[in-house]
Amino acid sequence: MAGGGGNRFWPVTRESRPKQFINSIGTSLLRAAYERFVGIVPEENILIITQERFQDTVRGIVPELPPDNLLLEPYVRKTGPCLAYATYSILQRDPDAVLAVTPCDLMIADRGKFRSTLEEAFEYVREQDVLMFLGVKPLRSDPGYGYIQVQGGRHAVQPGRPAAVKSFMEKPSEDLARVFVKSGEFLWNSGIFTCQADVLRAEMEEYMPQITCQFDGWQGAIGTPAQHDFVEHAYSGCDKLSIDYGVMEKTSRAMVWPAEFGWSDIDSWKTLWDSYPEKDGDANLISGGTATLSGARKNIIVERNPGKLVALCGLDDYMVIDTDDVLFICPRDDARYQAFLSGIDRSGRE
């Protein structure tokens, strides 16, 4: 899934080029996600779904993607309609397909463990009619992540042993996140899950019929010249609904596979700094340009001009981000960053 918008990494990102397309980790998050699945599934079976307005960007980043494997959303409608469209497209190709769903804005440190975990989960869901989430052992009490509670308490959380899901919790308070981690019965929700395509279809049609009914007649339209008009008409009638609220919090088929493969959800400059392994000896994250630092620690330095020198002296915990049209200097603090962006929006500088 690569259709999100927004400016979580402004001024590097813009509404026309959101975070999944920028080279924030040496390559784009989209490219990294694509390459993560090469070798796990055949390349001809990798589908990318994005907004129609981003199609040229996606084709530039993944030029080897077959044209029919790029699914285009005419409108932003969250992950419910997105996965309805993708699931019906997969079922049209193979009624017995097993699928894996992933957002592209993730970092995975250990690709070998990720591959072995996903392959084991694939084998499980081929035989069981379940929705299998990959849950990650929390490294800290982070209120910015979603959590999955396991049935059976902390003793049910065993790497490589699937467990039934008791509940989902999206972005709890800091105090509640600390309780979750201390209990030992919660995992971070990686956003990645696998299941039989027909099982996901059945659960969506049961729990979010207001979405799936818009796709009535998909069998005769998807994969034909009528697909574009059919999808546009379907999306025009869809509410904005996430798959989490639409299905996952209601289904009795949800299970979780506890895993450890170095997962991070890259949704802010803070999480990028937290997750990025290649910092210098003073914990500075430096991307592009040339940096000369003296007494500078824990900064994020982004220079889009490769020939430019960035010199910092005595600066700690800041972001210094230089693009073609914006120089941005701000404490490396999510709350102040978001407040600043909100102020720009209110001043008419969207």
N, C-alpha and C positions, 0 to 999 in steps of 0.2 A: 504494500500500500504506500503510494508516494504522492498523494493528492493534497496534503495539507498546505495551508498558507500561513500567513502571519509573519511577524517581525521579531521573533525571539532572539535573533542574533543581529539586530540592527546595530551599526549601519552597514554591516556586510550583507545582510539579507534585506530584501525589499519585497513588497507585495507581489512583484512580478518574478522574483527569484527567491523562494523560501529556503529554509535551512537544508532540506534534503538534497539541494542541488549545488551547494557551495563546497569548496574544498577546505573544510574546517579541520580535517584530520589527515591532510596530505592527499586525500582523494575525497570525492563527495560521499555522503552517507548513502545515497542511492547506489553508486557504483560498488561501495563496500558491501551493501546488502546483496546485490546481485552476485558478486563473486563469492560470497559466503555460501550460496546455495549451489553454485557450480560444482559438480561432483557428488552432491547429495541427491539431486534429481537431474534428469537429462535436461540440457539447456533448452530443448524445444518445449519443455513443460513448465518453464518459468514464465509467469505472467506478471506484468506490472500494470497497476491501475492508478490513473492520475487524472487530474483535471484536463479537459480538452485544451485549455490555453497553454498547458505545459508540454504538449506533445513534441514539439520540435526540440525543446530542452532535453527531454528524456531520450529522444532518438540520438541526440548528440553525445549524451553520456554513455548510453548502451547501444552503440550502433549495430551490434550483432543481433539484437532482439528481433525475432521475426515480426513483421508488421501486424499479423493477426494476434500477437501476444501482448499488444499494447491496448488495454481497455481504457476508453476515454469517458470520463464523467462530464456531462454538460453543465451540471450545477454542483455546488458544495452541499452535501446532505449528510455528512458524518458517515460512520462506518457501517450502519445498518444497511442502507441502500447500496453502498459500495460492495459489501460482501454478498448481498443478494445477487447483484449483477455478476460478480466474479464466480459465485457458486453455480449459477445457471449456465454460465459460459463454460465452466469446467465439465458440468454434467452433459452438456451438448456434445463435448468431445469424447467423454468416457463416463458412462453411467456408473462404473465401478471404481471411480478414481478415489484415491486418498489424497487429501490436500494438507498443506501447511500454510498458515497465514502469519505474516509478519509485517509490522511497521518497518519502514526503512531507516528511521532516525534512531538507530541503536549502535552501540559499540560492543563487540564481542572480543574479549582478550584472547581466549583460548579456542581457536577454531576447531582444533582436533576434538576437544571435549564437546563442543557444540555439535559437531557432526555425529559423534557416537551417541550422544543423548537423543538427538532428533531421530536417528535411525532406529534406536530402541523404541522410541515412542511410536514411530511409524508401524513397527511390527505389532505393537500392542493394539493400536486402533484398527488395524486390518481385521482383527478377530473380535473386537469389542465395540459396541455401538455407543461410544462415549466421545465427549469433547475433551481432549487432553491438553491442558495448559502446561507450559514449562515455567515452573516457579523457581525463583532464585533465592538462596539463603541470604537474608539481609546482612549487610556489612555495618549498618548504622541505622539509627531511627530517623529515616528521611521522610518528612511529610509531603514531599513532592511526588512520591511514587504510589501506585496502587498496590494493595495487599490482598493475598489469598489466605483464608483461614482453612486449615486442614481438619477434617473430622478425626477424632481420636486423640487430640492433644499433641503435645510436643513429641511423644514417642512414635507418632505416626509419620513424622518427618524424617525419612531415611533416604539418602541419595540413591537414585535408581529404582526406588520402590513407589509406584503410583499410589495415590491416596485420594479418597473422595473429598470434594470441596464442601466445606460447611458454609462459607460466605465469602463475598467479595467486598472490599472496602476501597474506595477511590480517594486518594489524597486526604488522609486523616489529619487532625491537628498534631502539633509537635508532641503534646502530652500523650495523646492516644497512640501515636507512632512508637513512642518509647514503651508503652504497655505492650503493644503488639510484639516488638522485638524481644522484650524480656520474657514474654510467655513462651516463646519457642515454637508456637504453633502457627505462625504466620510466615509467608514467603512473599517476596516481591513478585508482582505480576509482570512478567517479561513482555506481555502483549503478544507472545507467540503461542499459537496452539495448532493442533493437528487433529484430524478426524476423517471419517469417510464423508465425501461430499454429499451423499444422499442423507446422512445423519444430520449434517448442518442444515440442509434444505428443510428437512422435516421439523427441526426445532425452530427455525425461522418462521415457517408457515404456521406453526402452532402459537408462538409467543409474540410475533410482530406481523400479524396478517395485514395490518394497515399498510405495511411496506410491500410485502410479497404479492398482495393482490394487484399492485400496480404493474407487476411483471407477468400477469396472466397472458398466456399465448407466447411465452418465451420460446417454446419448442419450435415454433414456426418462423421465428424472427431472428434469434441470435445465430450468428454464423452465416447470415444471408445478406443480400444487399439492403434489406429492410432494417437491419440492426440499428443503424444510426438514428433513424426517425423513431423507432420503437423505444430505444433507451431514453431519448430526449423526452418522449411523452411519458414514460414511466417515472422518470426523475421529477418531472413537473408536478406530479401528484404525490410525491413522497415528502413526509415530514423529515425534519432533521432529527435523527435518532441514532445513538451509538449502539453497537452490537452488545456492549456490556449491559446497558440498561434494558435493551430490547429483549435479549435472550439470556445472557450469562447469569444474571442475578435471579432468573426464574427457572432455568432448566434443572432437572434432577440428574442430568447426564454429565455434569462437569466433574472432571478429575484433574489432579495436578501431579506433575512429575518433578520432584525436587531435584535441582541440578545446581552445579557450580561450574560456570564456564566464563566468569569475568564479564558479566553483563552490566551495561549502563544505558539508561535512557537519556539521550542527549537532547534536552529540552530548554537549556539556558546556558549562558556563559559560565555560570557556576558549575553545572554538571559537566561541562566540557573540561573545565580546569580540574575538577575532582577526578575525572576519568582518564584524562590524557596522560599516557605513561612517559612521554618524552619531554619532560621538563629539564631545565638546567639545574646545576647544583644548588641554586637558591630558590628552587621551585617556581621559576618563571616559565610560563608557556609562551613560546616565541614562534610566530608563523610569518614567514616572508621577511624581506628586507634584511638588513644587518643591524644587530643590536650591540651597543656598548653600554654596559651597566656597571654602576658603582654603588654599593650599598642598597641595591634594589632587590626586593624579595616578594615572591608570591604574586607577581603581576601577570596579566594577559597582554601580550604585545602582538598586534596584527598590523602588518604593513603590506599594502597591496602593490606598492612600487618596489620591485626587487632590487633596484639600485639605490634605494634611499637608506640612510643611516638613522636609526632611532637611538638617541642617547638619553639615558635615565640616570639620575643621581639621587639617592636617598628617598626613593618612592617605594612604598610597600602596599600590597593589596589593592592595586588599581588596575583598570583596563585602559589601555592606550591603543586606539583602533583608528587607523588612517586609511581612508578609501579615496577614490578619485574626487569625490565631492563633499566628503565629511571628514573632519577630525573630531574624534570623540574621546574624552578623558573623563573617567568616572570611577569612584570607589568600586571595588569588586564585591558588590553587595546587591543581591537580587531585588530586595525591596526598594532601594534607592533607584536602581536601574529602571524598574517597572514604573515607579512614580514619575521619573523623568520622561519616559516614553509617553505616558498618559498626558503629561503636560504639553508635550509637542503636539499630540493629537488635538488637544483642546484649543491650542493656539492657531489652528488652521494650517499646520505644516504637515499634513498627512503624507 
